[in-house]
Amino acid sequence: MSQSTNPEVSRRAFLRLGAAAGAGLLTGCAGPTGSPAPGSMVLALNRSLVSLDNKLNQFEAAVTVQRGVRQALTRIGPELTPQPVLAERFELTSPTEWTVRLRPSARYSDGSPVTARDVATALEMYRKVNGSFIASFFPEWPEVIEQDQLTFRLRTGKPLPILDYLMANILITPSGANQAAELQSGIGSGPYAVMSADRGTGVYTLRANPAYWGPKPRVDTVHVRFIQEESSRVVALRSGEIDVIDTISPDSAEQLRNLPDVALTSSVGTRINQLFFNFRKPAGHPLADARVRRALTFAVDGATLAEDVLQGTVIPAEGVVSHILAGAVKTGRYAYDPDMAGRLLTEAGVRPGDLDLKIIWESGEFPSDALLMEGVQEMLRRIGVRCTLQQFEPGGDISKWRQGRAGDWDILGNGFSVPTGLAFSALQGMYGGTAEREKTRDTYHGYVQPQVVKLLESAAEEVDARARASVVAQAQQAVWDTWPCLWAFIPRSLLAHRKRVHGLSLEPTNSYDLAALRLDG
């Protein structure tokens, strides 16, 4: 495995010094705009929160805020198992049927009750929306059979033994106010109600919901802001203007680590970050050949990227999903061997200079993203592969590019969250694409492999847990053998907060319970 050269070390040192100097300069010039008012706190997100719904928008930090306003029947807890929320009963009563009873006390912020009709409408709206992130996890949509206002059955054509996990991601809204789109306003049953919202700037104000059916939140007001530049978020935290910042880089953590009023917390998560190949390439294109995809993986020095660029805050993947997910297995390692890369490319008929790849990603997809992409560009250059880098700003049109609707690309820097905590769900969401779904661009970057889908369909219907785990393991190996990624890694999520904030417990989903927070003042 190659070691870092002195120029690379110097560059990292320069970047650290530059970040520290920039922080001091910003502090000196701008100054704090003021600490949060008594009883209130401020969260600064690294990506704009465009909705308080989650039909399309599911980056992890958003989940914290979205679930503060809207709730589901269940939630995935810290141990990655389902816990009841709006449902007081959620039982598998036959191989294809679950019986659910809502909590009689569950109310929306306007005082109206949560009903079985609301659940039925929510499922209908999630099913109808195009490009839904949540929809990708459902092998089949359940039918709601109402018995009374609080009791209903969820029926499927085939067994779906993980439905209690899946329903943790269906946020419930009053049926009359729901629609097949991400909701920008409206009411929910969560501990907080929306007082003001500006989707364009990503600024929201939440107030404790007086009609909340559960334990009352201890923080009266929560302000949510979008601050794109990490250095600005760090400065705002240090000054006391901001209480919590998410998804910080190792450089920022180093700046904050020993400050007396700031605490850091981290968690290995359910997310996997990938440099994913575009599977929409036509027959005859080099990337349509699994031999070429495999060859290119040998060009990436993942250990150096993990240690020198990401500074030990990630774990190089040894499988196609995060290793902490239930049912995850090791399928292989990404090995660094540029000579092997060259030989395999030659065997596949690809000569030096033949490949000119375009790598795209959205800023904030993972910390130090631009520096990592520059490192990958250089590594591929060493084996005769040219790369063009294109970085998209948050809130831009990268989603259209991902769907193949805006422009062509070859490798996508991407992260995939798994809010169910199950390896099967990760596989279903990323690798369960079919030719039918590809017609509407609802596959994961064009990934359509019938042999993988067949295994996933078998696993989805298997009621016996041990037998299902065996099939899920086979599916993971089948995916690995298609070489879907140039490189992949599991991030250790890093979050920083002022010490006046208590009760913040970062979960493997890189989110936390907003209602559990309390303040010193």
Summary of the structure (lengths in Angstrom):
residues: 521
radius of gyration: 23.3
end to end distance: 51.1
largest distance: 70.2
contacts: 1774
relative contact order: 0.16
helix: 32%
strand: 22%
